[in-house]
C-alpha cells in the first residue's frame, strides 16, 4: 500500500481536516435492516448425498439462465472446451475413464452466487454485510459509503472487492477485482461453470480481469431470497449479461455446518465408481 505523509497547513482547523478524510456514512440504521437470518442454499444447485447434484447438467443448463452474450471469438474457444468436456463425461459414464471429483476448497465469486452447492448465512450490519459460506469463504460488502480502493491498492482476489448500499430492503452490491480461484480448464480468466449430476460440468463463460458485477439482493418471501446479477465485461461480452438466482431457506439445519475440504479422502474410486471409506481407526495407546 502506498502510504505518504504530507505537511498540513497550520491554520486549517483539525475538525475540517477530519471531516474531509472520513468517508460519508451511507449506512442504514440497524433497525431498518432486513432479517435474513438462517441458512440458505441455491435453488437448482441442491447437493445430493453422493457428492453431486440432484439435477442433471442438462436440467441445470435448461433451468438456470445460462445465456451469456459471449463475443464470437470467445464462444468459439468455449465450444472447443465444451466438446472435450463432453468426451470426458461420456467416457466416465461408459466406464472407460474412472473420473474423479474436482476438489474445490475455494469456489470464489461469482461461482458462490451462480452455481454453488454451499449453504450460507447473511449478517447485515449498518456498515457492512457479511455473506458466510460453508466452505469457510466470506464475502465482505461494505455499506459505510467507502469507494473501491485506488488502482495501486486494488488487489484482485477470488472474492473481489465489494461495496454496497441499501435501497429500502434491497442490498445493492458492486464488485470488481475478481481473480479466478482455479484454472482447471486452462483458459485463463475467471470461469463461469455449470455443474450437474455427479461429475458433469460445462464451461459457460470466462471473464476478463475487467469484469464488473452489480447485484440486487432482496427477500421475495419468508423462505426465498433473490439475487439479480448483471455482469459487465466489455472484453469478452457484446453487452451486459443479466441473470437471476434464487436461494431457499434450509429448514432441516439450524446452524452453520462447515465443509471439510482438506480432510481425509473418504470417497476413493474403486472399479470406476465412488465408494465411501470408513473413518480411520483411532491411534492405539
Steps between C-alpha positions, in 0.01 A plus 500: 500500500637839406503707820625857484531775761413856418560821695164653592443877504519618858199731469253238379269388785545137601124438491490602132786265417333208671174563318676508167668165549217300659279332234136597498306248702215368286422215732141411582382516863513155656127505571421534128714206383319185383510178700667243273604269782526125449670283242446533125576285198465551128189378319610270218842420647387288794772247595421129514639248755726340233710815473333640189181688420142380492445654157681383190722735303241521224234605754733762648581640156130521413366646825772737628537769231832417335506732197797736528552743209847368415686659213529262199873434550446429870206268428712307248761431769228396746344264245834318462532459876139379530555241225795356693300509824220300337747233384640463850154481659390235248813295577425519874143383447620211278761389752796581274610780730479462881449873537563678824322777683643850472618608844395861538600640837447853366204569273553873480271755340282489292477120540382537861185678380450336158527121535619394843383213724611689810280624783548858610391752761458877465586738782392857420631785713478875433857527368562156351310189392682165514401195294650195674517173303543142621830481311632753757496774235368846589384783278540840665263764363582841644201735531666788687533726197854405403612461138707223342873546572712685248678305228824471698321349800239286320625143530302234307376208711265203436221702669575842353446833673136572586332819611127557527206701622143438606198599294227436756514119550725429199878471534672637189853357461776624269794258455827537307853351506401132483776244444423138417531256790630229263572450132423131462392547137808693396309787336614781726268764642219435749295194412123478503424127513169314524500181711247217504471131584804348668795612288344684207599859432503743210691821444253784439725806487835629611527855618782749460667680794291806400172322581266709717205354694185668632255309722161582647437260789157497667252273677199414284318298768588363844673193353665639185766755407554629148825631350476697175852495357642708215845409367675770298807384305573706186802279425308172458131600477307684231271653766435467875378158612192509725392192692313412819566246773262391778600361841273302731502475877652177633238363738677188629815672630503784751869579527794533265669168413836552331638280223816296571671550168852419616422198714552131426403366157175319585385435142763281327422377147474119480434332163396832352251588775509722805494315831471614861795401715462467879676758715854410611528304824615702801864454587563238765678608814 
